[in-house]
Amino acid sequence: MESGFTIRPSRRIVLWWAIIAAFVLGVLEFTALTIAPYTGEWVGAASLMIALAAVIGLLYSLLWQQRTEYRVHDNQLETSSGVVLQKHESVPIVRIRSLEIDSSHANGLFGLVDIDINFSGGALPDLTLLHVRRSDARKFVHEITTRRRNVVMPEWRHRSYVAYRPNARYG
């Protein structure tokens, strides 16, 4: 058994969602207070519902961050995510064609990146690991590429008519 390597989305993403929720809440509150003299008393109830929705959204993002895990173990890439419905995926490392580290402006503010993983035969990213710290992403990509180079070729490829030369081009 080989040792595993596990990463999770950064907790900084919860801060990002808190900033978005505070901004949206502020805009909605400003709008509600601006039209309050014309609408009556329902503005207070609407403000309370908006605040409650923001708190629920923040709790959901915190739970999502805690329940999401990306793991490399026994030459498999395993992902599990979901708060209410858990989704588990497992893909052999030999099927990974390319790894790309992508940093959007929002992620860049918090030092986070997304890792796009393309499997053999796909044009679009087949799997995206969201909101990972930049240092963890570099370690993760290094771990995947190192393990891909060390994977033993399947037996059906060791026939006499297949020439296998381990070098950087085939690794």
C-alpha positions as CSV (number, residue, x, y, z in Angstrom):
1,M,0.0,0.0,0.0
2,E,1.3,3.4,-0.9
3,S,0.7,6.4,1.3
4,G,-2.0,8.8,0.3
5,F,-2.0,12.5,-0.3
6,T,-5.1,14.5,0.6
7,I,-6.1,18.1,0.0
8,R,-9.3,20.0,0.9
9,P,-10.6,23.3,-0.3
10,S,-9.2,26.2,1.7
11,R,-11.2,27.8,4.5
12,R,-10.5,31.1,2.8
13,I,-13.4,30.3,0.5
14,V,-15.8,30.8,3.4
15,L,-14.4,34.3,3.8
16,W,-15.0,34.9,0.1
17,W,-18.6,33.8,0.4
18,A,-19.0,35.9,3.5
19,I,-17.8,39.0,1.6
20,I,-20.2,38.3,-1.3
21,A,-23.1,37.7,1.2
22,A,-22.4,40.9,3.0
23,F,-22.2,42.9,-0.3
24,V,-25.5,41.4,-1.5
25,L,-27.1,41.9,1.9
26,G,-25.9,45.5,2.0
27,V,-27.3,46.3,-1.5
28,L,-30.7,44.7,-0.6
29,E,-30.9,46.5,2.7
30,F,-30.1,49.8,1.0
31,T,-32.8,49.2,-1.6
32,A,-35.2,48.2,1.1
33,L,-34.5,51.3,3.2
34,T,-34.8,53.5,0.1
35,I,-38.3,52.3,-0.7
36,A,-39.4,51.8,2.9
37,P,-41.5,55.0,3.1
38,Y,-43.5,53.8,0.1
39,T,-44.0,50.1,1.0
40,G,-45.1,49.8,4.6
41,E,-43.9,47.4,7.3
42,W,-43.0,44.3,5.2
43,V,-39.5,45.7,4.6
44,G,-38.4,44.5,8.1
45,A,-39.6,41.0,7.5
46,A,-37.9,41.0,4.1
47,S,-34.7,42.2,5.6
48,L,-34.9,39.4,8.2
49,M,-35.4,36.8,5.5
50,I,-32.5,38.2,3.4
51,A,-30.2,38.0,6.5
52,L,-31.4,34.5,7.3
53,A,-30.7,33.4,3.7
54,A,-27.2,34.9,4.0
55,V,-26.5,33.0,7.2
56,I,-27.8,29.7,5.7
57,G,-25.6,30.3,2.6
58,L,-22.5,30.8,4.8
59,L,-23.2,27.7,6.9
60,Y,-23.7,25.7,3.7
61,S,-20.3,26.9,2.3
62,L,-18.6,26.0,5.6
63,L,-20.1,22.5,5.5
64,W,-19.2,22.1,1.8
65,Q,-15.6,23.0,2.6
66,Q,-15.5,20.5,5.4
67,R,-17.1,17.7,3.4
68,T,-15.1,18.0,0.2
69,E,-11.9,16.0,-0.1
70,Y,-9.5,15.3,-3.0
71,R,-7.2,12.3,-2.4
72,V,-4.5,10.4,-4.3
73,H,-4.2,6.9,-2.9
74,D,-3.1,3.6,-4.5
75,N,-2.7,5.2,-7.9
76,Q,-6.3,6.4,-7.9
77,L,-7.6,9.9,-7.7
78,E,-10.5,9.9,-5.3
79,T,-12.9,12.8,-4.8
80,S,-15.8,13.1,-2.4
81,S,-18.0,16.1,-2.1
82,G,-21.5,17.2,-1.1
83,V,-23.4,18.4,1.9
84,V,-26.7,16.7,1.5
85,L,-26.0,14.2,-1.2
86,Q,-22.5,12.7,-1.1
87,K,-20.7,12.2,-4.5
88,H,-17.7,9.9,-4.7
89,E,-15.5,9.5,-7.7
90,S,-12.4,7.4,-8.3
91,V,-10.3,7.5,-11.4
92,P,-7.0,5.7,-12.2
93,I,-4.1,8.0,-12.4
94,V,-3.1,6.5,-15.8
95,R,-6.3,8.0,-17.3
96,I,-5.2,11.6,-16.4
97,R,-4.0,13.3,-19.5
98,S,-3.2,16.8,-18.3
99,L,-3.4,19.0,-15.1
100,E,-3.8,22.7,-15.3
101,I,-3.7,25.2,-12.4
102,D,-6.2,28.0,-13.0
103,S,-6.4,31.2,-10.9
104,S,-9.4,33.5,-11.4
105,H,-9.4,37.0,-10.1
106,A,-11.6,36.1,-7.1
107,N,-9.5,33.1,-6.2
108,G,-6.3,35.1,-6.7
109,L,-7.4,37.6,-4.0
110,F,-7.3,34.8,-1.4
111,G,-4.3,32.9,-2.8
112,L,-6.5,30.1,-4.1
113,V,-6.5,28.2,-7.4
114,D,-8.6,25.6,-9.2
115,I,-7.0,22.5,-10.7
116,D,-8.5,21.4,-14.0
117,I,-8.0,17.7,-14.7
118,N,-8.4,16.3,-18.2
119,F,-8.8,12.6,-18.8
120,S,-7.8,10.8,-21.9
121,G,-10.2,11.6,-24.7
122,G,-11.8,14.7,-23.3
123,A,-11.7,18.3,-24.6
124,L,-13.1,20.1,-21.6
125,P,-11.9,19.6,-18.0
126,D,-13.5,16.4,-16.8
127,L,-12.9,17.3,-13.1
128,T,-12.1,20.5,-11.4
129,L,-10.8,20.7,-7.9
130,L,-12.1,24.0,-6.5
131,H,-10.6,26.6,-4.2
132,V,-7.3,24.9,-3.3
133,R,-4.4,26.8,-1.8
134,R,-1.7,27.5,-4.3
135,S,1.0,25.6,-2.4
136,D,-1.3,22.5,-2.0
137,A,-2.1,22.6,-5.7
138,R,1.6,22.5,-6.6
139,K,2.2,19.6,-4.3
140,F,-0.9,17.8,-5.7
141,V,0.2,18.3,-9.3
142,H,3.7,17.1,-8.4
143,E,2.3,14.0,-6.6
144,I,0.1,13.1,-9.6
145,T,2.9,13.5,-12.1
146,T,5.4,11.5,-10.0
147,R,2.9,8.7,-9.5
148,R,2.0,8.6,-13.2
149,R,5.7,8.2,-14.1
150,N,6.0,5.3,-11.6
151,V,2.9,3.4,-12.6
152,V,3.6,-0.1,-13.9
153,M,2.5,-0.6,-17.5
154,P,-0.5,-3.0,-17.8
155,E,0.5,-6.6,-18.8
156,W,-1.2,-6.4,-22.2
157,R,1.3,-3.7,-23.3
158,H,4.3,-6.0,-22.6
159,R,3.7,-8.1,-25.7
160,S,6.7,-8.5,-28.0
161,Y,5.3,-6.1,-30.7
162,V,4.9,-3.2,-28.4
163,A,8.1,-1.2,-27.7
164,Y,8.0,0.4,-24.3
165,R,10.7,2.9,-23.5
166,P,10.4,4.7,-20.2
167,N,11.3,8.3,-20.8
168,A,9.7,11.7,-20.3
169,R,7.6,11.5,-23.5
170,Y,5.7,8.4,-22.3
171,G,5.6,9.2,-18.6
